[in-house]
Structures are given as structure tokens and as C-alpha cells.
Amino acid sequence: MSVFDAILLFLAGFLSGAANAVAGGGTFITFGAMTLVGLPPIVANATSSVTQFPGYITSTLAYSADIRHFWRGALLLCLISAVGALAGALILLALDNPSFRALVPWLLLGATALFAAGPWLKPAPKPGHEAAVGSLAGSLAQFVTAIYGGFFGAGMGVMMLATLGLTQAGDYHRLNALKNMLAMVIAAVAIVVFVSGGVVAWPQAIIMIPGGALGGYAGVWIAKRVPQNAVRGFVVAVGLFLAFYYFAKG
């Protein structure tokens, strides 16, 4: 790994953390940077999960007051998420890099479209309702989302927030708290599978993680000065660039 690659990865980690703090979509940036420095797509995808995980932990802790009201009822969805993430991660490891590479541009296009539609997919506020969990429809939707999260993950947060809004009760903040909690479970299970499968590039991950931490802190400053739509537009542009990059490479 050259000095230029290390700088690029650190900056990508920083931009990813900042984007996640403002609008989400940091996975596009970390995945893209790792592919540009030459990592195979499966390794880049697995390593991106590792670099995003600290952010899932901190965002879940930030909602700890809300989670205390419904965590017992959410245990079933946590279990469903763990099983789905395990299935998704194992499906990824069952593929070879050429097979996964063929899927990547389509996955990126779908995830980019989902991310771009995020503002219109936010659940309608339901003040005064607890975040009821455990319905059959909600469980099935979460299982499918968890499979996707374990397999690829880009756009998972938007997808999960949309499905939770359709299948669960609760105001936006409680649903977002539930989403963060479930995303942490999905990422944790996927990371265990990826580490066991030996597909995590640890030197690259170690460089990107502190960049992501600094970016997350700076995201608070950015959020006060840069419109969220501008950050969202940047992330969408990155997603489209990566999709067409993989289409061009074949």
C-alpha cells in the first residue's frame, strides 16, 4: 500500500463519517475508495462493513434513552436480523470475485436510487405511539433487509427505515433508534462471518476507522453549514460514478 493509497483511504474514511453524520451513505465512499486502490470487490465490501461498525455503535448509544422503552420487544427483530445477516454474509462468501463484480454495478444503482429517494421514504410521524415490534409483516420485511445488509449493505439504513415505517408503530425518532439498533446487529454478525472467512483487509480498515471517527465528529460542524441536500447529492454522485465505473470495467 503506497502513501497515496493510505491518504486516499484516510480521506475516504473522513468523508464517509461526515456523510453518515449529515445524510448517510458513507458506505458508497469507503467501498469506492477501497476498490480504487485495488482491493477485490468482496474484500472491499467486507472491509467497508468493519469501517462502518463504530458509527453504528455510537449512533445506537445516542438513542439509548429511546431504546430503553422498547428493547425487550425488539429482541425478536434482533434475532431475525442476526439470522438474515448471517445468510447474506454467507451468500457473499459463496461467490467468487468475478461473480460478485458482475452484480456490483446493479447493486450500486439500486442502492443509489434507494438513497436518493430516502427523503420521500421517511416514515410519517406517529406521536404518542410506542415503537411496537414483532408483527409478521415487520418480521418478514426485516429478514429480507438483513439479508441484503449482510450481503452488501449500501443503502441498508434507508431501506430499513422505510420498511419499519410501513410495518411498525412509533414516531420517527423511535423508529430511527430501532433502525440503528438493528443495523448494529446486522453489521456485527456480518463482520464475524467476514473475519472468519479471511476477507477483511485489516491494514486498510485500520487507516480508515480513525478517519471515519474524525469525520463523524466534523459532521456536526458540516451539518450546521452545508445543506443536507448538497451532501446527499455528493453521495448519489459517488454511487453513480462507482456503478458506471464497474459497468465500464465489465
Secondary structure as GFF3:
##gff-version 3
##sequence-region A 1 250
A	DSSP	alpha_helix	3	22	.	.	.	ID=ss1
A	DSSP	alpha_helix	26	36	.	.	.	ID=ss2
A	DSSP	alpha_helix	41	62	.	.	.	ID=ss3
A	DSSP	alpha_helix	64	67	.	.	.	ID=ss4
A	DSSP	alpha_helix	71	94	.	.	.	ID=ss5
A	DSSP	alpha_helix	97	116	.	.	.	ID=ss6
A	DSSP	alpha_helix	118	121	.	.	.	ID=ss7
A	DSSP	alpha_helix	136	151	.	.	.	ID=ss8
A	DSSP	alpha_helix	156	167	.	.	.	ID=ss9
A	DSSP	alpha_helix	172	196	.	.	.	ID=ss10
A	DSSP	alpha_helix	202	225	.	.	.	ID=ss11
A	DSSP	alpha_helix	228	249	.	.	.	ID=ss12
###
